[in-house]
Amino acid sequence: MALSDLWFVLIAVLFIGFIFLEGFDFGVGMSLKFLAKDERDKRILIHTIGPVWDANEVWLITAGGAMFAAFPHWYATVFSGYYLPFVVLLMALIARGVAFEFREKVDSPKWVNVWDWAIFAGSTLPPFLLGVLFTSMLKGMPVDGDMNLYAGFLDFVNVYTVVGGITFVLLSYLHGLLFVTLKTEGSMRKRAKEAALKIYWAAGASVLLFTGLTAVYTNAFADRGAVLIPLFAVVLVLYALLHGFIAKGREAFSFTITGITLIAIMASFFIGLFPNVMISTIDSAFNMTIREAASGQYSLKLMTFVALTMVPIVIAYTIWSYYIFRKRLTEDADHLEY
């Protein structure tokens, strides 16, 4: 495997790790407006992700940095062409992070409500925008022969991209609810389970619709059907079993299935793109391939050495942090300030 191909896979892994880990963070943030009955409930929900949410965001930052270093042409095309969506994404993530810290600084219901809405918006917009980003890339964008992306509104916003964004939002919400069932006890755990059973059908319908539209609007299944068809078949079978697992209280299995679903959908974007990083709707000759977008061999070799040294440390720290904060939160828990 060429180093450029290896780094394409590594960047895919970083985005997959981000959507799996930050996906349940987003879901918990959304649940603040639907699951919590009072301020203590809100503090319990925030505390379930308090020790890990900021570390989970590092996966997105690292993915962007890896794109910049390994594929500067891809980075330049994407970050210039998607400038406005990325600004909104960044502002949403900043607002959410600030809200976690600021909501308890003033003892005022209005103050707290403003920051609660910031958490909700900052947890809903990012998965939607990421869904739109990756579905539009898989569908194809107007990239010219100089690797410039000149996109209009309908290139970003169309049936396929909107369904992709909604699918990511609903799956993240379901993923977050199941995380709450793993991390809480009592009435909160019961409410999260009931909400998960309700949202299950909407999320499942969105996954089915997304799968069908992918076959209609892209060449992913035509070009990579040998991989994608079995992948989506496994996902649909597992998802069909999910309702029973949730109903029976098999929380770890349920959380794993929603995680696998998010992982599979994110992986399908990169599988469908390969061996390209951008697909041009102007002319297939303008498709940006992995090798055309990649940095020089020296840069890739140096990056590979650093990655092999540092990534195991980061993974080990991540596993350790989740192990340390593995216990459930009880409704009578003290010190819920975050």
N, C-alpha and C positions, 0 to 999 in steps of 0.2 A: 504493500500500500504506500502510495506517495505521501509525503508529509502534508501536502495541501489537502489530500483526501482525509488524512487523519485529523487535521484541524477542523475540517468541516464536520466530522463526526463529533469531535470534542465540543464544538460550539453547540451542536444539536443537543448533546448531553447536558450542557449548562442550561439551555432554555428548558429542557425537559425537567431538570432538577428544580428550576425556578417555579414552573407551573405546578409541579407536584407539591412542593413545600409552601410556596406563597399562595397556592390555590386555596388551601384550608384557612390561611390567614385572611384572605379576601372573604371567604365564606363566613367566618366568624364576625368580621367587620360588618357584613350585610345583615347578619342575624341580630345585631344590636337594635335595629328598628322593628324587628318582627318577633323576636324570642324573649327579650327582656321585658319584665313587667314593672320593675322599679330600678332605682339607682344601684342597689346591691347586685341585682342580676347583671346589670351592665358591667359592673366591676369584676364579677366572676368571669364573664365572657372575655373581657379584655385581658384578664389575668391568665387565661388559658394560653394565650399567644404572647403575652408580655415578655417572657424570657427569650423568645426565638424569632419574632417577626423581623427584627432588623437584620439578623444574620441571614435569614432567608432571602432578603432583598439583595444580598451580596452576589447571589447567583446571577441576577440580571445585570448588575454592574460588571461582573467578571465576563459575562457573555458579550456585552458591548465592547469591553476592552480587548477581548480576544478577537472580535471581528475587526477592530481597528488595526491590531498588530498583524494578524494573519491574512486578512483580506481587505486591505485599505480601499480598493476600488468598490467592493461591495458595501463597505461601511459608508463611503462617500455618497454612493448612489442612494442607499436606503435613508441615511440620516438627512440628506438634503431633500429628497423627494417626499419623505414623510415628516417633514419638519414640524408642521402644525400638530398632527396627532401625537408626535413625541413630546412636544411642549406641554400639551394637555395631560399626557401620561405622567410626565415628570411633576407637574404641578399637583396632580391628584395624589401621587405618592408622597410628596412633601407635605401636603395638607394633612394626610392621614397620620404621618409620623409626628407632626407638630401637635395634632389633636390628642394623640395618646398622652403626650406630656402636659398639655395645657388645660385639658378639660377639668381637672381637679384643682387648678390654681386659684379659682375664684368661687366662692360659695354662692352661686347664683344660678337658678334654673335656666334662665335665658342663655347665660354663658355656656353652661354645660350642653344645652340643646344645640347651639351653633356648632360646637366641636363634635357632637355626636353625628350631626349631618355631614360634617367634614369626613369623619371616619367612614360613614356609609358611602358617600360619593367617591372617596379615595379607595374604597374596596370594590366598587362596582365598575367604575370607568376603566381601570387598568386591564382587567381580564377582557372586557368588551373591546378595547382598543387593540390589545394583542391579538385577539381573534380576528379582527378586521385586517390587521397588518399581515398576518401569515396567510389568511385565505386569499387576500388580494395578490400576494406574491405568488401563491400557487396558481391562481387563475391567470396571472400575467398582468404586467403593467406596461405602459408606453415608454419603453427604454430605447433610446436611439443608438446609433453606431458609436457615439462618443461616451457611452455609459451614463448619459444624462436621463433622468426620469422627469417627464413632463406630464403630470397626471391631473385630470379634471375631477370634479366632485363625484361623478358617476363611476370613475375608476376606483375610488375609495369606498363609496356607499352604493351598493347594489344588493340584490336579493341574497346572493351567495355570501358576501362579506358580512352583512347584517346577521344572517343566520349563524355564521361562524362566531361572531361576537356574542350573540345571545347564548349559544351553546356553551361557550367558555364561562359566561356569567352563571348560568344555571348549574353547570357541573361544579363550579367553584363553591357555589352556595351549598349544594348537596354535600360536597366534600367537607366543607366547614361544619355543617350540622353534625355529620358523623364524627368529626374530630371532637366536637363538644360532647357527644355521647361517650367518648373515650376518656374525657378529661374532667367530667363532672359527676356528681351524685344527685339523688333526690329528684325534685320536681323539674329542675333544669334539664337533667338528663332525659326525663320522660318527655318534656316538651320538644326537645331537639329531635328525639326519635319520631314523634308524631309529625313534626314539620318535615322531616326527611321523607316519611312515607307519602306525604302530600306532594312534595316537589319532585318526587321520583318520576311521576308520569310526564310532567312537563319537560324535565331534563332528558328522559328517554326519547320523547318525541323529537326533541331538538337534535339528538344524536342521530336518529334515523333520518331526519330531514337533511342534516348536514352530510351524511354519507351519500344519500341520493343525489344531492346537488353537486357534490364533489365529482361524481361520475358524469354529471351533465355538463358542468361548467369548466372542468379541467381535463387534462390528458393523463392524470395521475394513475387511474386504474388501467388505462390502455397501455401506458408505458411501464408501470410497476405493479401490474395486477398480481403477479406471482407472489409478491410480498404483501401488498396492501389488502387483497381479498381475504387471505387467511387471518391477517391481523385484525381486520374489522369483524370478521366472523367470530373470532375468539371474544372480542370486546362485546359484541351483541349477545352472545351466549352468557357471558359472565354478568352482563347487565340484567338480563332476563332473570337470573338467579338472585340478583341483589335484593329485590323486594322481600323475598322470603328470609334472607339473612337479617335484614333490618327488623322485620316483624318478630323474628325469634330472638332478637337481642344479640346477634353475632356481630358485635361492633367492630372487632378487629378485621374480620373478613369483609364487612361492608366498606370500611374505610379503605382497605386494600383494593377493592374492586373499583371504587371511584377514582382512586389514584392511578390504577392501571388504565382506566378509560382516558383520563387526562394525558397520561404518558403516551398512549397509543395515538391520540389525535395530534399531539404536538409532534411526535415522531413521524406521522404520516406526511406532514408538511415537508420535512427534510428528505424523506424517501421520495416523495413526488417531485421535488426540485432537482435532485441528483440526476446528472452531473453538473447542473446549473446552480447558480446562486440567485439569479434573476431571470425570469422568463419575459421576453418582449412580445407585446401584442402588435407591434409595428411590423416586425419581420423576425422570423426565427433565427435568421443570421445574426441578429443583434442580441441573442441570448447571451448572458454573461456566465461563462463557465467557471468552475472552481479554479482551474489553472490560470485562466486569464485574470481573475480577481485576486490571486494569491500574492503574498510578499515573496521576496527572494529566498533562496534555499538557506542562506546563512541565518536570516531572521527566524525562519521556521525551525531550524535546528536548535537555535538558542532558546526559543520559546518552548520547544519540546523538552529540553533539559530542565528548564525551570519548572515546567508543569509536572514532570515526573518527580521532582523533588518536593514541591509544595502541595500539590493536590492531595496526596495521602495524608498530610498533616491536617489540611482543612477538613477532609472527610472524617478523620478520626476525632477532631474537635467537635464537629457537628453531631456525630453519634454520641459522644460524651455528654454534650449539652442536653440532648433529648433524654438521655438516660438519667441525668441528674434531676430533670424536671418532669419525670415520668408519672408522678403520683397524681391522683384525681383531686380536684378541688371540691370541698364539701360546702354546703350552704351556710354552715356556722363557722367557716374558716375566718381566722383573724388576718389582719395586715393585708387587706386587698387593695391598698393604695398602690398605684403603679406610677 
